[in-house]
């Protein structure tokens, strides 16, 4: 598609129909979810626009593409996504794209070598395992059950190391597609690596004082971040944010919070506060919110490091009781 633009650009301009170009030229990089947009925006800054498919507040596990989404993806010079275990909604349309126009991050050797096993394989004493497999009803009730069946944790954007490997891959793809912009792409990658290194140090200093504080999350998304920065999760509860847990389930969760001496329980922005209030009621556990998708952060050159810093602040404030 890019070659088409290059080849016919002079002719189109000469014909005086330059007004036709913006419709063809937009959506150069499209990412499945916002955090991948952050990484792509750092590399594509000043080179080409970046757009995100998944709207804020939608679940990456349950979204269905609209016709306009399909059109955007098919018109993109580059589609960046994690893979079918994370965004199954991308799978049908990605299959129709030429290899040079798509980048499946979880399939990259540089990413595969860093993948963590899914949380179900860890010995955290999670009680959700039998709960997840109580038959089809439970499967439907768990909003994030789709990716539990995979062997690996696919929330790879929460790893600064994998984000760097992803940035290199995006840089290399765009350099092939836009060889005349290579110098700018090189400079962007260099800056991203510098930002990442500095932010990594800042977050380590910030979280070191609370690294031994125990907590629970409602969603097993955070393994890469927790491992990188030495945090001490006690486990997670697979709870559908749309459904108030039953009395027995609430009792089980509260018992674990108290017995494991958790200081904090984290929800996510899409959880109704009632669920969290019900879980924490009658305990001394603080309530916090973690945003694994960076809702509301705009796509700019430094948005990925801002996203990491925001997440570290969300951990810190609840764990230290600010």
N, C-alpha and C positions, 0 to 999 in steps of 0.2 A: 504494500500500500504506500509505503514511504517513497519507493522508487517512482511510483506513479506521480506523486506530488512533485518530486524533483524534476522529473522528465518534462512534465507539462506546465510547470510553473511559468517559465518565460512566455510560452504561447498564450496561456490564460491571461497573463498581465498585458501582453501585447494586444490581445483581443478586447481589452477593457472590461473584462468580467472578473476583476479581482474581488468583487463583492461576493462571488461564489465561494471564495477560498475559506473563510472562517468556518463554514459548516463542515468542510472536509478536514480542516486542520486541527480541530479541537480534540479533546480526549486522547492525547498522545499516550499517556500512561494511565491505566485504570487499575486500581487495586480492589480486592474483594472487601477488605475491612479497613477501618480507619488507622490502626497502628502501622499497617503496611504502607498506607498512604504517607504516614510520617517519615518512614525510612526512604520511600521513593522521592518524596518532596525534597529531602536533603540532597539527594543525588541529582535530581532533575532541575534544581533551582536555577532560574535564568536560562534554562534550555528548552523545557517543554512543560505544559500543564499536567497536573495530576488530579485525578478524580477518584472518589470512593463509591463503591456500589451499595454497601450495606448502610441503610439510614441509621442515624443515632437512635438508640432505644430498641432496635430490632435485634433478634437473636441470630447469631451467625449459624446456629444449628437448625433453625426452623424457617429461615427466610425463603420466599419464592420470588424468582426473578420476574420483573414486569417486562413487557415488550420493549419499553424504552431502555431498560438495563441491558437487555440482549443486544439491542442496536448499538449501545455505547461500547459494549465489550467487543463486538465484531468490528467496530470502526477503530478500535484502539491500535496504536502501533505496538503497545506492550500491555499484556494483562499479567498482573502479579498476584499470586494467591498462595496459600499454604499447601492445600491438597485436599483430595476428596474426603478424608476423615474429618476435616475441620469445616470446610464450606462445601457441603454436598450440592448446594444450590448452583455452584459454578460448574460442576462436573459436565453437565450436558453440553453447555455452550463451549467450554474449553476444548472439548474433543474435536470441534469443527475448525479450530484455529490452526494456522501453520505454526510449526515448531518455533520459528524465529520470533513469533509474536506472543509467545506465552512463556511465563516463568513460574514453575511450580516449586516453591522453596523447599518443601519437605523432601523433594526428590534429588536435591543437590548433594553430591558427596560431602561438600564442606559443611552442610547442615546435618546430614544423616549421622556423621561421626560425633555430633554433639547432642543427639536426641536422648531425652530421659525416658525411662520406662513410664508407662501410665501409673498414676497414683495407686491403682488397685493392687499393684504388685509390691507396694511398700508395706512394711510391718508397722503401721501406725495404730493398729487396733481399731480401724474404722468399723463402725457398726453398719455403714450404709451398704455393705456388699450384699448381704442377704436381702436388704430392702430393695436394691436395684433389680433383683431378679425374681420378684414375687409374681412373675407372669406379665402378660401384656399390659394390664392396667397400670402396674408400677412403671413399666417402660414408658408408657405415655405420660405418666404423671411427672417423670423426671425430665425437665427441660433440656438437660445436657447429657442424656443417656446415650445419644448417638455416638459420641466419640469415646465413651468408656470401653467400647468393644475393641478399639484399636490397641495395639501393643504399646504405642508411644504417646507421650503427652504432646499434643499438637499446638499448644499455646506458645509457639516458639518465639513470638515477638516480645515475650517477657524476659528473654535472655539477651543481654547486651552483646554477648559473644556471637550469638546466632544473628542478631540484628546487623552486626558488622559483616558477617559472611553474606547476608542477604544484600546489603548495600553494595558489596563488591560485585555480586552477580547482576544486580540492576545496572551498575556502572558498566559492566562488560557488555550486557545486552544493548544498552543505549549507545555505547561506543560503536557497536557493529551497525546499528540502525542509523546512527547520525555521526559518521566518522569526522565530519567537519567541526563538530562540537566537542571533540575529544579533550582538548585542553581545559575547557570549562568543567567537563565531567570529572576529569582528573583532580582539578582543584577542589571541587565539591566533595569528592570522596576523601581527600586529604583532610579537609576541614571537619567532616563528619567524624573521622577517626580521632581527631584532636578533641572535639567536643565530647565524644564518648568516653575517652580516657579521663578527662577532667571530671565529668559527671560521675563516673564510676568511683573516683576517689572521694568526691563530696558525699555521695550516698553512703559509702562505707563508714565515713566519719560520723555521719548523721545517725546511722542505725546501729552502730557498734554498742552504744550504751543500753539499747533495748533488745539486743540479740538473744538474750536468755529468757525473755518474757514469753510465756506460752499463750497460744490463742487458737481459735477455730475459725475457719472460713466456711461459707456455704457452698462453695464451688471449687473444684480442685484445679483451678487455672494457674496457680501462682508458683508452681514448683521450681521453674527456672529462676525466677527472681529471688525466691527464698533461698535456694541453693547458692546462688551467686553471692548474696549478701549475708549469708550465715544466720538467717532467722530460724525461729524454733516453733514451727506449727505443730499443734497437737493432733490435728486431723481436720476432716471436713464433713459436712452433712449435705447429702444430695436432696435438696428441697426445691420443689417447683415454686418459683416466686408468685405464681398466680393462685396457688392453693394454700390456704391456712393449714398447717400441719394439725393432725388430730391430737386429742389429749394424750394418748399413749406415746405418740411420737415426740410431743413437746416434753413429756416427762423424761423420756430417754435422753433427749438432747440436754436438758437442764442437768440431769444426773451426771452426764459426761463433763459438762462445763465445770461443775463443782468438784467432782472427783479428780479431774485432771488439773485442777488449780489454774484454769484459764483466766487471764486478766482481761481478755478482750474477745469479742465475737464480731466478725466482719461480714457485712452484707455487701450488695452491689447496688448501683443506682436504680436498677429496675425493680428491686424488692420494695414491696409496700412496708412502711415502718411497722405496721401492725404485727407482721410476722416476727420481726426482730424483737419488738417489745414483748411479745408473748414468750419468746424463747428466753430472754434475759430476765424476765420478771421473777422475783424471789431469789435472785443471785446477786453477787457483787460485781458481776462481769460488766465491763464497759462495752458500749456499742460503737462500732466504727463502720465506715464504708470504703470499699476499695473499688476503683474503676479500672477494669482490665482493658477497656477499649478507648480510653481517653476521650470520652464524649465532650464535645464543646471546644476541644483544642483545635485551632485552625491549622491548615497545612502550610507550614513555612519551613525554612531551612533548619531551624532548631526545634521543630515540634517533637521529634522523637526524644531528645534529651529532656525537654520540658515534661513530656509524658512520664519518663522514668522518675524525674524529680517530684512530680505531683504524687505518684504512687508511693514513693518513699516517705513523703510528708504525711500521707494518709495512714501508713503503718505507724510512723513515729508518734503522731498525735494521740492515737488510741492506746498504744502500748505503754507510753510514759504517762498517760493520764493528763495530758495538757488541757 
